[in-house]
Amino acid sequence: MKLFSKRVEESAHRKFLPLFFLATAAVGYSTLKNETLPLLGDRQEKTAASLSKELTPIQGALERFSGPLLKGLSETPLNKPKERKAPNDPRTSGTAPSSDGEVEGSTQKWNLKDSGLSEQDLAPLLKKGDVSQITFFDDHITRVITPDEAPSKRPRPFSSIFISSEKRIDQIAQERLDEMNRLDEVNSAGEFAESELAKLNRLPLNAYFPLQFSPGLLDDRVTRIRTPSPREMINAIRAIDFPIDDQISPNDELGIKNIKSKVLTFGHGGELTLGINGNGFIANGPGADFALFENVIETLNSNGKAEYYQEFANVGVSEGDGKPIHWFPCDPKANVLSGCAGVVPTAKGGDLFDLSVVGLKKATRIYIRDVGYNYNKGGDQNEGFDFDGGHLFRAYQELN
């Protein structure tokens, strides 16, 4: 898939470079002002639609990857064993845990007793005293760990490191599938019948385009994150680039930088609106209707078990501009993750969404909004949710 993506990217760059120069000039003033960036409306859609046409040869490969999801989803292997190797990071390997709860590289002290975490595990994630809490999702238990200091001294604004055990991620993925199956039984009237879909033109998995982007804030909560050019944005989100089965240390600065060049980073509270190519729409059908992918980072803790460093976003859908936005349930502070993006890694199928959950028969817009308090160790234009791409399992348009 990477080879196909590279060839298509090179072709698309040659074919659409003049158009992107014009697009960049048209939005330059808005970009410099760091305001909401509308991406040229119909013209942008035509550009994205053309790129999707260029990507048609890889649709088969993408559908093979998503095969179990398209066939019924309940057969998705959530607990498939695999060989695990610790990330190659000499800066963190062999670091001895501190006995007094102080994490190396941080001015904060943490009471980690009975938390399931160690100072060694946290050292790559922390920098000097700027995180309010650590939220660890393990099994059906959520552990909130705060620094050993007076509340008045805790850093503001609020931020949290989010970590999940592999078991908890598998539970959430299974809970989503169970809910989809339940809704299929009770909400069939809200879904498209196969006879209706047969009269429509089916679109590729990546038949979406960035309609509008509102850059979020950096860690200073004043400066807005850099707004990418339309060309950079489309290249970042049009396909899944993040390695689906590789591990990387959060302390691997070069590896993180390479990943960041292939995803769209939102900043705190940043928001992206996606449209569907060709005035198309996502149809509600059995199981998942679309999936979103974030570069959830898998690491191994000091006991050799997998843990996942996460950044979350709210997800909403609507039937068009001016129509009400229906948000999927997502509140990481309250341990509500079923409707969040950034929960399930790409290797485990990504985050699946069913329009039945919000009671829509179809949607023409997807809204992705950073929750506003994701902690990111790196800072420096790395803040917030990172969008890698999506799959539209049921994208259609009316036949001409």
C-alpha positions as CSV (number, residue, x, y, z in Angstrom):
1,M,0.0,0.0,0.0
2,K,2.9,2.3,0.7
3,L,4.3,1.7,-2.8
4,F,1.0,2.5,-4.4
5,S,0.6,5.6,-2.3
6,K,4.1,6.8,-3.3
7,R,3.4,6.4,-7.0
8,V,0.0,8.1,-6.8
9,E,1.4,10.9,-4.7
10,E,4.1,11.6,-7.3
11,S,1.5,11.6,-10.1
12,A,-0.9,13.8,-8.2
13,H,1.9,16.3,-7.4
14,R,2.8,16.7,-11.0
15,K,-0.7,17.0,-12.2
16,F,-2.1,19.4,-9.6
17,L,0.9,21.5,-8.6
18,P,-0.3,24.6,-10.6
19,L,-3.7,24.4,-9.0
20,F,-2.3,24.1,-5.5
21,F,-0.1,27.2,-6.1
22,L,-3.4,29.1,-6.9
23,A,-5.1,27.6,-3.9
24,T,-2.3,28.6,-1.6
25,A,-2.3,32.1,-2.8
26,A,-6.1,32.3,-2.4
27,V,-6.0,31.3,1.3
28,G,-2.6,32.9,2.1
29,Y,-4.1,35.9,3.9
30,S,-6.4,33.7,6.0
31,T,-3.5,31.4,6.8
32,L,-1.3,34.2,8.0
33,K,-4.1,35.5,10.2
34,N,-4.5,32.0,11.7
35,E,-8.2,32.2,11.2
36,T,-10.6,29.5,10.2
37,L,-9.6,28.3,6.7
38,P,-12.4,27.6,4.2
39,L,-10.8,25.4,1.5
40,L,-12.3,26.9,-1.6
41,G,-15.6,25.1,-1.6
42,D,-16.6,23.5,-5.0
43,R,-13.2,24.1,-6.5
44,Q,-11.5,22.2,-3.6
45,E,-14.0,19.4,-4.0
46,K,-13.2,19.0,-7.6
47,T,-9.5,18.9,-6.8
48,A,-10.0,16.3,-4.1
49,A,-12.4,14.3,-6.3
50,S,-9.7,14.2,-9.0
51,L,-7.1,13.0,-6.5
52,S,-9.5,10.3,-5.4
53,K,-9.9,9.3,-9.0
54,E,-6.1,9.0,-9.2
55,L,-6.3,6.8,-6.1
56,T,-8.9,4.4,-7.4
57,P,-6.2,1.7,-8.2
58,I,-5.5,1.3,-4.5
59,Q,-9.1,1.0,-3.4
60,G,-9.0,-2.7,-3.8
61,A,-6.0,-2.8,-1.4
62,L,-7.8,-0.6,1.1
63,E,-11.0,-2.8,0.9
64,R,-8.9,-5.9,1.5
65,F,-7.6,-4.2,4.6
66,S,-11.1,-3.3,5.7
67,G,-12.6,-6.6,4.6
68,P,-13.7,-7.9,8.0
69,L,-15.4,-4.6,8.7
70,L,-17.3,-4.5,5.4
71,K,-18.5,-8.1,5.8
72,G,-20.1,-7.8,9.2
73,L,-17.5,-6.4,11.6
74,S,-18.2,-8.9,14.3
75,E,-15.6,-11.2,12.9
76,T,-12.8,-8.6,13.4
77,P,-10.0,-10.3,15.3
78,L,-9.5,-8.0,18.3
79,N,-7.1,-10.2,20.3
80,K,-4.9,-11.6,17.6
81,P,-1.5,-12.4,19.2
82,K,1.6,-10.9,17.7
83,E,5.3,-10.8,18.5
84,R,6.2,-7.7,20.4
85,K,9.5,-6.0,20.5
86,A,10.4,-3.0,22.6
87,P,10.9,0.3,20.7
88,N,14.6,1.0,20.0
89,D,15.1,3.9,22.3
90,P,18.5,4.0,24.1
91,R,17.5,7.1,26.0
92,T,14.7,5.3,28.0
93,S,15.9,1.7,28.0
94,G,17.5,0.7,31.3
95,T,16.2,3.8,33.2
96,A,15.9,2.9,36.8
97,P,12.6,3.9,38.5
98,S,12.9,6.4,41.2
99,S,11.8,5.3,44.7
100,D,10.4,8.6,45.8
101,G,7.9,9.0,42.9
102,E,9.8,11.6,41.0
103,V,9.9,11.0,37.3
104,E,13.2,11.8,35.6
105,G,12.9,15.0,33.4
106,S,9.9,16.3,35.4
107,T,9.6,18.7,38.3
108,Q,6.5,16.9,39.5
109,K,6.2,14.0,41.8
110,W,3.5,11.3,41.3
111,N,2.0,8.7,43.6
112,L,1.9,5.7,41.3
113,K,1.2,3.1,43.9
114,D,-1.4,0.6,42.6
115,S,-1.7,2.6,39.4
116,G,-0.3,0.0,37.1
117,L,2.3,2.5,35.9
118,S,5.9,3.1,36.8
119,E,8.2,6.1,36.7
120,Q,10.1,4.3,34.0
121,D,7.0,4.1,31.9
122,L,6.2,7.7,32.3
123,A,9.6,9.2,31.8
124,P,9.4,9.4,28.0
125,L,6.0,11.2,28.2
126,L,6.7,14.0,30.7
127,K,8.5,17.2,30.5
128,K,8.9,19.8,33.3
129,G,5.8,20.2,35.3
130,D,3.1,21.1,32.8
131,V,0.5,18.3,33.0
132,S,-2.5,18.3,35.4
133,Q,-3.1,14.5,35.6
134,I,-2.5,11.1,34.1
135,T,-5.6,9.2,33.0
136,F,-5.0,5.4,32.7
137,F,-7.8,3.3,31.2
138,D,-7.2,-0.3,32.3
139,D,-9.9,-3.0,31.9
140,H,-13.1,-1.4,33.1
141,I,-11.2,0.8,35.7
142,T,-10.1,4.3,35.1
143,R,-7.3,5.5,37.3
144,V,-6.7,9.3,37.6
145,I,-3.3,10.1,38.9
146,T,-2.4,13.6,40.0
147,P,0.9,15.1,41.1
148,D,1.8,15.1,44.8
149,E,1.3,18.8,45.3
150,A,-1.3,21.3,46.6
151,P,-4.2,21.9,44.1
152,S,-3.3,25.6,43.9
153,K,0.0,24.7,42.4
154,R,-1.2,22.4,39.8
155,P,-0.6,23.7,36.3
156,R,-3.3,25.4,34.3
157,P,-4.9,25.1,31.9
158,F,-6.0,21.6,32.4
159,S,-4.2,18.8,30.4
160,S,-4.0,15.1,30.7
161,I,-1.8,12.3,29.5
162,F,-4.1,9.5,28.3
163,I,-2.9,5.9,28.4
164,S,-4.9,2.7,27.7
165,S,-4.0,-0.9,28.3
166,E,-4.4,-3.2,25.4
167,K,-7.2,-5.0,27.2
168,R,-9.2,-1.8,27.6
169,I,-8.8,-0.9,23.9
170,D,-10.0,-4.4,22.9
171,Q,-13.0,-4.0,25.2
172,I,-14.0,-0.7,23.7
173,A,-13.7,-2.1,20.1
174,Q,-15.9,-5.0,21.1
175,E,-18.4,-2.8,22.9
176,R,-18.7,-0.7,19.7
177,L,-19.4,-3.8,17.6
178,D,-22.0,-5.1,20.1
179,E,-23.8,-1.7,20.0
180,M,-23.8,-1.7,16.2
181,N,-25.3,-5.2,16.2
182,R,-27.9,-4.2,18.7
183,L,-28.9,-1.1,16.7
184,D,-29.1,-3.1,13.5
185,E,-31.8,-5.2,15.1
186,V,-33.9,-2.3,16.4
187,N,-33.2,0.5,13.9
188,S,-33.5,-1.1,10.5
189,A,-36.0,1.5,9.4
190,G,-33.3,4.1,9.6
191,E,-30.9,2.3,7.3
192,F,-30.7,2.2,3.5
193,A,-32.0,-0.9,1.9
194,E,-29.8,-2.8,-0.5
195,S,-32.3,-2.0,-3.3
196,E,-31.9,1.7,-2.6
197,L,-28.1,1.6,-2.7
198,A,-28.2,-0.4,-6.0
199,K,-29.6,2.7,-7.6
200,L,-26.7,4.9,-6.5
201,N,-23.0,5.3,-7.5
202,R,-20.7,3.9,-4.9
203,L,-17.6,6.1,-4.1
204,P,-14.1,5.1,-3.0
205,L,-13.2,4.6,0.6
206,N,-11.3,7.9,0.5
207,A,-14.0,10.0,-1.2
208,Y,-13.7,12.9,1.2
209,F,-12.0,16.2,1.2
210,P,-11.1,19.0,3.7
211,L,-13.9,21.5,3.6
212,Q,-12.8,23.7,6.4
213,F,-10.0,23.7,9.0
214,S,-9.9,25.8,12.2
215,P,-6.4,25.6,13.7
216,G,-6.2,25.0,17.5
217,L,-3.9,26.5,20.0
218,L,-0.3,25.7,21.1
219,D,0.5,24.8,24.7
220,D,0.7,28.6,25.5
221,R,-3.1,28.6,24.7
222,V,-2.6,31.9,22.9
223,T,-0.8,31.1,19.6
224,R,-2.5,29.1,17.0
225,I,-0.9,26.1,15.4
226,R,0.4,26.4,11.9
227,T,-2.2,26.0,9.2
228,P,-0.9,23.7,6.4
229,S,-1.4,24.6,2.8
230,P,-4.3,22.8,0.9
231,R,-1.8,20.6,-0.8
232,E,-0.2,19.6,2.5
233,M,-3.5,19.0,4.1
234,I,-4.9,16.8,1.3
235,N,-1.6,14.8,1.2
236,A,-1.7,14.3,4.9
237,I,-5.3,13.0,5.2
238,R,-6.1,11.3,1.9
239,A,-4.7,7.9,2.8
240,I,-3.5,6.0,5.9
241,D,0.2,6.5,6.2
242,F,0.9,5.6,9.8
243,P,2.5,2.1,10.1
244,I,-0.3,-0.1,11.1
245,D,1.8,-2.7,13.1
246,D,4.9,-0.8,14.2
247,Q,5.9,0.4,17.6
248,I,7.6,3.7,18.3
249,S,8.8,5.3,21.5
250,P,7.2,8.7,22.4
251,N,10.8,9.8,23.0
252,D,11.9,9.0,19.5
253,E,11.9,12.6,18.2
254,L,13.0,11.7,14.7
255,G,10.3,9.0,14.4
256,I,7.6,11.4,15.7
257,K,8.7,14.1,13.3
258,N,8.4,11.6,10.4
259,I,4.9,10.7,11.5
260,K,3.8,14.3,11.9
261,S,4.6,15.0,8.3
262,K,2.0,12.5,7.3
263,V,-0.9,13.6,9.5
264,L,-2.9,16.7,10.1
265,T,-2.2,18.1,13.6
266,F,-5.1,20.1,15.1
267,G,-3.7,22.0,18.1
268,H,-5.8,22.3,21.3
269,G,-9.5,22.7,20.2
270,G,-8.7,22.6,16.5
271,E,-11.5,21.4,14.2
272,L,-11.7,19.8,10.7
273,T,-14.8,19.5,8.6
274,L,-14.8,16.9,5.8
275,G,-17.1,16.9,2.8
276,I,-18.0,14.0,0.5
277,N,-16.8,14.1,-3.1
278,G,-19.3,14.7,-5.9
279,N,-22.1,16.0,-3.6
280,G,-22.1,12.5,-2.2
281,F,-23.1,11.3,1.2
282,I,-22.5,8.5,3.8
283,A,-25.4,6.0,3.9
284,N,-26.5,4.3,7.1
285,G,-26.3,0.6,6.8
286,P,-25.6,-2.5,8.9
287,G,-22.5,-2.1,11.1
288,A,-19.9,0.7,10.8
289,D,-20.5,3.4,8.1
290,F,-17.1,5.0,8.4
291,A,-13.8,4.9,10.3
292,L,-11.3,7.5,11.4
293,F,-7.6,6.9,12.1
294,E,-5.3,8.7,14.5
295,N,-1.6,7.8,15.1
296,V,-2.2,6.1,18.4
297,I,1.3,5.3,19.7
298,E,1.9,1.8,21.0
299,T,4.7,1.3,23.6
300,L,5.8,-1.5,25.9
301,N,5.7,-0.8,29.7
302,S,8.4,-2.0,32.1
303,N,6.6,-5.4,32.4
304,G,6.6,-6.0,28.7
305,K,2.9,-5.3,28.2
306,A,1.5,-3.1,25.5
307,E,0.2,0.4,26.4
308,Y,-1.2,3.0,24.1
309,Y,-0.5,6.8,24.3
310,Q,-3.6,8.6,23.0
311,E,-5.0,12.0,21.9
312,F,-8.7,12.3,21.6
313,A,-11.2,14.2,19.4
314,N,-15.0,14.6,19.3
315,V,-16.7,13.4,16.2
316,G,-20.0,14.8,14.7
317,V,-22.0,14.4,11.5
318,S,-24.6,16.4,9.8
319,E,-26.8,16.3,6.7
320,G,-25.3,19.5,5.3
321,D,-24.3,23.1,5.9
322,G,-26.8,24.8,8.3
323,K,-28.1,21.4,9.5
324,P,-27.8,20.3,13.2
325,I,-24.5,18.6,14.1
326,H,-25.0,15.3,15.8
327,W,-22.1,14.4,18.1
328,F,-21.1,10.9,19.1
329,P,-20.7,10.3,22.8
330,C,-17.2,11.3,23.9
331,D,-16.0,12.6,27.2
332,P,-12.5,11.2,28.2
333,K,-12.7,12.9,31.6
334,A,-15.8,10.8,32.4
335,N,-14.4,7.6,30.8
336,V,-16.8,7.9,27.8
337,L,-14.7,6.8,24.9
338,S,-17.2,5.0,22.6
339,G,-17.7,8.0,20.3
340,C,-14.2,9.4,20.4
341,A,-11.6,9.4,17.7
342,G,-8.1,8.5,18.7
343,V,-9.0,5.4,20.8
344,V,-8.4,2.3,18.7
345,P,-5.0,2.0,16.8
346,T,-5.0,1.5,13.1
347,A,-3.7,-2.1,13.5
348,K,-6.9,-2.9,15.4
349,G,-9.2,-1.4,12.9
350,G,-9.3,2.3,13.9
351,D,-12.3,4.0,15.3
352,L,-15.6,2.9,13.8
353,F,-18.7,5.0,13.6
354,D,-22.3,4.0,12.9
355,L,-24.8,6.7,11.9
356,S,-27.5,4.7,13.8
357,V,-25.9,5.9,17.1
358,V,-26.9,9.5,16.3
359,G,-30.1,8.6,14.5
360,L,-29.2,9.7,11.0
361,K,-30.0,7.9,7.7
362,K,-27.3,9.8,5.8
363,A,-24.6,12.4,6.4
364,T,-22.7,14.8,4.1
365,R,-20.3,16.3,6.6
366,I,-18.0,14.8,9.2
367,Y,-16.7,17.1,12.0
368,I,-13.6,16.2,14.0
369,R,-12.7,18.5,17.0
370,D,-9.8,18.1,19.3
371,V,-11.1,17.8,22.9
372,G,-8.9,20.7,24.0
373,Y,-6.8,19.1,26.8
374,N,-4.7,16.4,25.2
375,Y,-1.1,16.5,26.6
376,N,1.7,16.2,24.1
377,K,5.2,15.9,25.4
378,G,6.8,17.4,22.3
379,G,4.9,20.7,22.0
380,D,6.4,22.8,19.2
381,Q,3.5,22.4,16.6
382,N,2.7,18.8,17.8
383,E,-0.2,19.8,20.1
384,G,-3.5,18.1,19.9
385,F,-5.2,15.3,17.9
386,D,-3.5,14.0,14.7
387,F,-5.7,12.9,11.9
388,D,-4.2,10.3,9.5
389,G,-7.1,9.5,7.3
390,G,-10.5,7.8,7.1
391,H,-12.5,5.1,5.4
392,L,-16.0,5.7,4.1
393,F,-17.5,2.2,3.9
394,R,-20.8,3.5,2.4
395,A,-20.1,6.6,0.4
396,Y,-22.6,7.1,-2.5
397,Q,-23.8,9.8,-4.9
398,E,-26.9,10.0,-7.1
399,L,-26.6,8.7,-10.6
400,N,-26.7,11.4,-13.3
